[in-house]
């Protein structure tokens, strides 16, 4: 029921009922843009929805009651912010600050704060690694002569990528420039 207490619906309802606009041009422009989405039936204001039936516009008091009932009521599951607002939409109610109000309601809910799962996500988006960075710093070492192993192996070439901590090891029989260059690259 549209009463005389000031709500977010009053300027839109006044324009729909009387056709008189406000003197403030910015507010008038906003109301004209929104008026096609709203209609008044039997003294109640409804919002027309694209894929849902008419949504009854709720005042602040009704919105608080709806948030408590849907979030903590008889058939509730303590849904989080956006899913809570979608449930209220499916029940056929609307108000402009629906998502923000449902987020605040969930933040203030004691049970949700005590027993909800802790999200373990990074505080900011992960960034892709640039391709040249892994190959910026390499270390290549030769060991001194070791006791002979299988196949006559006496030396080892060790290559380390310091960015990714990747290690490559190759055994060598003899150390020559040609063998060293081929094995290390």
C-alpha positions in Angstrom: 0.0 0.0 0.0 1.4 3.4 -0.9 1.4 5.5 2.2 2.5 9.1 3.0 5.9 8.2 4.6 8.8 9.1 2.4 10.4 6.1 0.6 12.4 5.5 -2.6 9.1 4.8 -4.4 7.4 8.2 -3.8 8.8 10.2 -6.7 8.2 7.4 -9.2 4.7 6.7 -7.8 3.8 10.4 -7.9 4.9 10.7 -11.5 2.9 7.5 -12.4 -0.2 8.7 -10.7 -0.2 12.4 -11.6 2.2 12.8 -14.5 3.8 15.8 -12.7 7.6 15.9 -12.8 10.0 17.4 -10.2 11.7 20.7 -10.8 15.2 19.2 -10.5 16.2 18.2 -14.1 18.6 15.4 -13.0 16.0 13.7 -10.9 13.4 14.2 -13.5 15.6 12.5 -16.1 16.2 9.6 -13.8 12.5 9.2 -13.1 11.6 9.4 -16.8 14.1 6.7 -17.5 12.7 4.4 -14.8 9.0 5.0 -15.1 8.5 2.5 -17.9 9.7 -0.3 -15.5 7.0 0.4 -12.9 3.3 0.4 -12.6 0.6 0.8 -9.9 -2.1 -1.9 -9.4 -4.6 -1.7 -6.6 -2.5 0.9 -4.7 0.6 -1.3 -4.8 3.7 -0.4 -6.8 5.2 -3.2 -9.0 8.3 -3.4 -11.1 8.0 -5.0 -14.5 10.7 -7.7 -15.0 11.9 -9.2 -18.2 11.9 -12.9 -17.3 9.8 -12.9 -14.0 6.3 -11.9 -13.1 5.6 -8.4 -11.6 7.9 -7.7 -8.6 6.2 -6.0 -5.7 8.2 -2.9 -4.6 9.2 -3.1 -0.9 9.7 -0.2 1.5 12.8 -0.2 3.9 10.8 -1.7 6.7 9.4 -4.5 4.5 12.9 -5.0 3.0 14.4 -5.6 6.5 11.6 -8.1 7.3 12.1 -9.9 4.0 15.8 -10.2 4.5 15.4 -11.6 8.0 12.7 -14.0 6.9 14.4 -15.4 3.8 17.9 -15.5 5.5 17.0 -16.8 8.9 13.4 -17.9 8.6 11.7 -21.3 8.7 13.0 -22.6 5.3 16.2 -20.7 5.2 19.7 -21.9 4.6 21.7 -18.8 5.6 22.4 -18.0 1.9 25.2 -15.5 1.1 24.7 -12.0 -0.3 23.8 -12.3 -4.0 22.0 -15.6 -3.7 19.9 -14.1 -0.9 18.9 -11.2 -3.1 18.1 -13.7 -6.0 15.9 -15.7 -3.6 14.0 -12.6 -2.6 13.6 -11.7 -6.3 12.2 -15.2 -7.0 9.7 -14.6 -4.1 8.4 -11.6 -6.1 9.9 -8.5 -4.2 12.2 -5.7 -5.3 13.9 -2.6 -4.0 16.9 -0.8 -5.5 19.5 -1.5 -2.9 18.6 -5.2 -2.6 22.1 -6.6 -3.2 23.9 -4.2 -0.9 21.3 -4.7 1.8 21.5 -8.5 1.5 25.4 -8.3 1.7 25.1 -6.2 4.9 22.5 -8.5 6.4 24.8 -11.5 5.9 27.8 -9.6 7.3 25.7 -8.9 10.5 24.4 -12.4 10.9 26.2 -14.0 13.8 25.6 -17.6 12.7 27.0 -16.9 9.2 30.1 -15.3 10.7 30.8 -18.1 13.1 30.1 -21.1 11.0 30.7 -20.1 7.4 33.6 -21.5 5.3 36.7 -19.4 5.1 37.5 -18.6 1.5 41.1 -19.2 0.6 41.4 -17.1 -2.5 44.2 -14.6 -3.3 43.4 -11.0 -2.4 44.0 -9.9 -6.0 43.8 -11.6 -9.4 46.7 -13.8 -10.4 48.8 -12.5 -13.2 50.3 -14.5 -16.0 54.0 -15.0 -16.1 55.8 -13.2 -18.9 57.6 -15.7 -21.1 61.2 -14.2 -21.0 61.3 -14.2 -17.2 62.1 -17.9 -16.6 65.2 -17.6 -18.7 66.7 -14.4 -17.4 69.3 -16.0 -15.0 70.9 -19.3 -15.6 73.9 -20.9 -13.9 76.1 -23.5 -15.6 78.8 -25.4 -13.6 81.3 -28.1 -14.3 82.5 -30.5 -11.6 86.1 -31.4 -11.2 87.3 -34.9 -12.1 85.3 -37.5 -10.3 86.0 -41.2 -9.9 85.1 -43.1 -13.1 81.6 -44.3 -13.3 79.6 -46.6 -15.7 80.5 -45.8 -19.3 83.7 -43.9 -18.3 81.8 -40.9 -17.0 84.2 -38.6 -15.0 82.6 -35.1 -15.2 79.1 -33.6 -14.6 77.6 -30.4 -16.1 74.9 -28.8 -13.9 72.5 -26.1 -15.4 70.2 -24.2 -13.0 67.4 -21.8 -13.9 67.2 -19.5 -10.9 63.7 -18.3 -11.6 61.9 -21.6 -11.7 64.5 -23.6 -9.7 64.8 -26.1 -12.5 68.0 -28.2 -12.5 69.4 -30.2 -15.4 72.4 -32.6 -14.9 74.4 -34.3 -17.7 77.3 -36.7 -17.2 80.4 -36.3 -19.5 83.2 -38.6 -20.3 85.6 -35.8 -21.4 85.4 -32.1 -21.4 85.8 -30.4 -24.8 84.3 -27.2 -26.0 82.2 -29.0 -28.5 80.8 -31.6 -26.0 80.3 -28.9 -23.3 78.4 -26.6 -25.7 76.1 -29.3 -27.0 75.4 -30.7 -23.6 74.8 -27.3 -21.9 72.4 -26.0 -24.6 
